[in-house]
Amino acid sequence: MSLLQQDSSSLDSSARGEELTKGTGHLVWAGVIATIVVSVAIGLYVWSQQKPPAAVGTIEQVWARPMHTETSGLDAAGAPMPKQSFDQVLLFTRVKLHNQSNKPLFLHQVMANATMGDGIHTSYAAIPADYDRVFVAYPELASLHGNSLPSEATLEAGQTIEGTFVSAFRMSKQDWDARKSLNFTFAFQYQPSLVLAPQSAVIEQ
């Protein structure tokens, strides 16, 4: 083979290698751009699907009344029976709830949740009739009596309701004072529950 002759096959392979390298670079950039576009599209979709909560509210005030109760030692017929005693904390809570959606909301359960050293203790709110009975049984608590929060209330679109409810924890004052946190759960049908914490300190009565 003459020195003036060149191996065309080796030149063709090198040229093809350069072209393939250039093509790969374009593919990488195209993949990066496509990934960015898809990520932005997903982000916009998630953002557009987010909706504000249907219900909002505030805990206006909370009062706690530790109580030590001892039975009379007589049954309903007047016969003697062993006396029993127990400690409890009555919790009176005034709340304001607002329906900021365009559909009715159906409140069907209210719970007070106290986080203690051994976990969360939950107490269900008493119905309005039992709320009123508390003040008959303990007339010294009359200053805490207010409009009761309706049980299983319906909040129409844009409506705000306000009321007080009572819940009870079977524990001593010492245990109650050792709680780590306190919040309230308002459960609505077909909607996520609303959890609210007091914005001010619990007032002891």
C-alpha positions in Angstrom: 0.0 0.0 0.0 1.4 3.4 -0.9 2.1 5.9 1.7 -0.1 8.3 -0.1 -3.1 5.9 0.3 -5.2 6.1 3.4 -7.3 3.5 5.2 -10.8 4.8 4.5 -12.4 2.3 6.8 -10.5 3.6 9.9 -11.4 7.2 9.0 -15.1 6.3 8.6 -15.1 4.6 12.0 -13.6 7.7 13.7 -16.0 10.0 12.0 -18.9 7.8 13.0 -17.7 7.8 16.6 -17.6 11.6 16.7 -21.1 11.8 15.3 -22.4 9.3 17.9 -20.8 11.3 20.7 -22.4 14.5 19.4 -25.8 12.8 19.2 -25.5 11.4 22.8 -24.9 14.9 24.1 -28.1 16.2 22.5 -30.0 13.2 24.0 -28.7 14.0 27.5 -29.8 17.7 27.3 -33.2 16.7 25.9 -33.6 14.3 28.8 -32.7 16.9 31.4 -35.1 19.4 29.8 -37.9 16.8 29.7 -37.4 16.0 33.4 -37.6 19.6 34.4 -40.8 20.2 32.3 -42.4 17.1 33.8 -41.5 18.1 37.4 -42.9 21.6 36.9 -46.1 20.1 35.4 -46.5 17.8 38.4 -45.9 20.6 40.8 -48.5 22.8 39.1 -51.0 20.0 39.2 -50.5 19.3 42.9 -50.7 23.0 43.7 -53.9 23.4 41.7 -55.5 20.4 43.5 -54.8 21.8 47.0 -57.9 23.2 48.7 -58.2 25.1 52.0 -59.7 23.2 54.9 -63.5 23.2 54.9 -63.6 24.1 58.6 -61.5 26.5 60.7 -61.9 27.6 64.3 -60.4 28.8 67.5 -60.4 27.7 71.1 -61.6 30.8 72.8 -61.0 29.7 76.4 -60.5 26.6 78.5 -61.3 26.2 82.2 -60.3 23.2 84.3 -62.0 22.2 87.6 -60.2 19.4 89.6 -62.7 17.5 91.7 -62.6 14.8 94.4 -65.8 12.9 94.7 -66.9 10.4 97.3 -70.1 8.4 97.2 -72.6 8.6 100.0 -72.3 5.0 101.1 -76.0 4.3 100.4 -77.5 2.6 97.3 -80.6 3.8 95.5 -82.8 2.0 98.1 -81.0 3.5 101.0 -79.2 0.4 102.0 -75.6 0.8 103.2 -72.8 0.0 100.7 -69.1 0.7 100.7 -68.1 4.2 100.0 -66.1 4.9 96.8 -64.1 7.9 95.9 -62.4 9.1 92.7 -60.6 12.1 91.3 -61.6 13.8 88.0 -60.9 17.0 86.1 -63.9 18.7 84.4 -62.8 20.6 81.4 -65.0 23.4 80.1 -64.1 24.6 76.6 -65.5 27.5 74.6 -64.9 27.2 70.8 -65.8 29.0 67.6 -66.2 27.1 64.4 -66.5 28.5 60.9 -67.5 26.7 57.7 -65.5 28.4 54.9 -66.6 26.0 52.2 -69.6 26.2 49.9 -71.3 23.1 51.2 -72.8 22.2 54.6 -70.6 20.6 57.2 -71.9 18.0 59.7 -70.2 18.0 63.1 -70.7 14.6 64.7 -68.0 14.2 67.4 -65.9 16.4 69.7 -62.9 15.1 71.7 -60.5 16.6 74.2 -57.0 15.0 74.0 -54.5 15.4 76.8 -51.0 14.0 76.3 -49.7 12.5 79.5 -46.5 10.6 80.3 -48.1 7.3 79.3 -49.7 8.5 76.1 -52.8 10.4 74.9 -55.9 10.3 77.0 -59.1 11.2 75.1 -62.4 12.4 76.6 -65.6 12.8 74.5 -67.6 16.0 74.9 -70.9 15.5 76.8 -74.1 16.2 74.9 -75.8 19.5 75.7 -78.3 17.9 78.1 -75.5 16.4 80.2 -73.6 19.7 80.0 -76.6 21.4 81.7 -76.8 18.6 84.3 -73.3 19.3 85.4 -74.4 22.8 86.7 -77.3 21.2 88.5 -75.0 18.7 90.3 -72.4 21.4 91.0 -74.1 24.8 91.4 -70.8 26.3 92.5 -69.8 26.1 88.8 -72.6 28.4 87.7 -70.1 31.1 86.5 -68.9 28.8 83.8 -72.3 28.1 82.4 -72.8 29.4 78.8 -74.5 28.5 75.6 -73.7 24.8 74.9 -72.1 23.7 71.6 -74.8 21.9 69.7 -74.2 18.2 69.3 -74.1 16.9 65.8 -74.5 20.5 64.5 -74.9 21.4 60.9 -72.8 24.4 59.7 -74.2 25.9 56.5 -71.8 27.4 54.0 -70.2 30.5 55.5 -71.8 29.9 58.9 -70.1 30.4 62.3 -71.2 28.7 65.5 -69.9 29.3 69.0 -70.5 27.4 72.2 -69.1 25.6 75.3 -68.8 21.9 76.0 -67.6 19.9 78.9 -65.4 16.8 79.0 -64.0 14.9 82.0 -60.7 13.2 82.7 -60.5 10.6 85.5 -57.2 11.7 87.0 -55.9 13.7 90.0 -55.0 17.3 89.9 -51.4 16.3 90.2 -51.6 14.1 87.1 -53.5 16.8 85.2 -50.9 19.4 86.0 -48.2 17.1 84.6 -49.8 16.9 81.2 -47.5 17.6 78.2 -50.1 19.1 75.8 -53.8 19.6 75.2 -55.8 19.8 72.0 -59.3 19.2 70.7 -60.6 17.2 67.7 -63.7 18.2 65.8 -64.8 15.4 63.5 -67.0 16.2 60.5 -68.7 13.7 58.3 -67.0 13.3 54.9 -64.3 15.8 55.8 -61.0 15.7 57.5 -61.1 16.3 61.3 -60.2 19.7 62.6 -57.6 19.8 65.4 -57.3 22.9 67.5 -55.1 23.8 70.4 -55.8 26.5 73.0 -54.1 29.8 72.3 -54.0 30.8 75.9 -53.3 29.1 79.2 -55.9 26.8 80.8 -57.7 28.6 83.7 -58.1 26.6 86.8 -61.3 27.1 88.7 
